[in-house]
Amino acid sequence: MARVVVDVVLKPEILDPQGQAIVGALGRLGIAGVRDVRQGKHFELDVDDAVDEATLTRLADTLLANPVIETFTIHRT
């Protein structure tokens, strides 16, 4: 059994209103130095060792992320 982490974020060219709201809130809280925030989704999957990278990529690309507006990274731990 292996743990796989898939992180999904909006592509850089896609506006991230939630991230912008967080940056605005940080300023109101007096926290300086944070220039940008990009929010996303974090998935943790327990998979059989036999599940290969191509299968994980297909899973992320078709089920976990919208490839039109999002990118993803896959990490097997």
QUIWO-V304783 format. One line per field, one symbol per residue. phi: phi as a letter, one per 30 degrees, with the letter a starting at -180 (. if undefined). psi: psi as a letter, one per 40 degrees, with the letter a starting at -180 (. if undefined). A space follows every 50 residues. Layout:
BEGIN
phi->???
psi->???
END
This chain:
BEGIN
phi->.bcbccccbddedcdcdddddddddddddiccjccabcdabbccbcbded dcddddddeddcccbcddbbcbbbbcc
psi->hihhhhhhiiidehhgddddddddddddeehiehdihhiaihhhhhiide hiddddddddddddihedeiiiihhh.
END
